[in-house]
Amino acid sequence: MAAVGTWAFSLAAVETMRNLLAGGSGATDCVQQAMAELENDKETGCYLVARGGFPNKAGVVQCDAAIMEGLPGRFGAVAALPGVGVPLTVARMVMDKNAHNMLVGEGAVAFAKEQGFSIEDNSDMMTAESLAAYEEFLENRKSSSKNHDTLGLIALDRLGNVTAGVSTSGAPFKDPGRVGDSPLPGCGLYADNRASIFYNLILSHSITISTCDSCYSYRQELLLPLEMEITSCVSVLVSMLFSS
């Protein structure tokens, strides 16, 4: 069993996953529950994750999230979704209950409502910090925020099933409707019971270089054990970045 998360602020989520895994929960349930705790916490919004994240140019918080399982290769995602504090949970509903793999904008909102999610007012998705940052953006027409961190979680359960999940409110003050690399399979995340990867690059470079796919292919060639995969891909990512 294993639990992995990006950035120091994900430590609480990693601990949640560890406890759930120890109790016998499956990888997907672990990722969903642990992600929701951080997504719905305004204190972590400053890291550009769901509630409390920075809004787009129109002042609206729009979130992207995706989840992918490693055994059947199932995938679900939402993008440009406003008014929901737990977008990854909606993404899982897309995976479990929708004929499509990704829903965006108004389509994602309609589906969330069908699944019983309430669409909150944008003011409830903002914090004093994100509002102040937006007002500064309106005044200067440029972002002073240096935060751009997608939250990624991976869980490996006792049955050997792996699930990867990502969630983000996206680049601060992005164009309305912008979809970054995070919710795209092969760019922001990838899961296979032989490998699981999440990755995010500022300016969505990983869309154009298909980062996860390249890392997955590299790992397959080396036949590395699962726990070594992220470390083994670092040199590949760096070389791809500086050659792109």
Sequence and secondary structure as in RCSB ss.txt:
>XXXX:A:sequence
MAAVGTWAFSLAAVETMRNLLAGGSGATDCVQQAMAELENDKETGCYLVARGGFPNKAGVVQCDAAIMEGLPGRF
GAVAALPGVGVPLTVARMVMDKNAHNMLVGEGAVAFAKEQGFSIEDNSDMMTAESLAAYEEFLENRKSSSKNHDT
LGLIALDRLGNVTAGVSTSGAPFKDPGRVGDSPLPGCGLYADNRASIFYNLILSHSITISTCDSCYSYRQELLLP
LEMEITSCVSVLVSMLFSS
>XXXX:A:secstr
 EEEESSGGGHHHHHHHHHHHHTT  HHHHHHHHHHHHHT GGGGGGS STT    TTS  EEEEEEEESSS  E
EEEEEEES S HHHHHHHHHHH SSSEEEHHHHHHHHHHTT     HHHH  HHHHHHHHHHHHHSS        
EEEEEE TTS EEEEEEE  STT  TT   STTSBTTTEEEETTEEEE   GGGHHHHHTHHHHHHHHHHHHT  
GGGHHHHHHHHHHHHHHH 
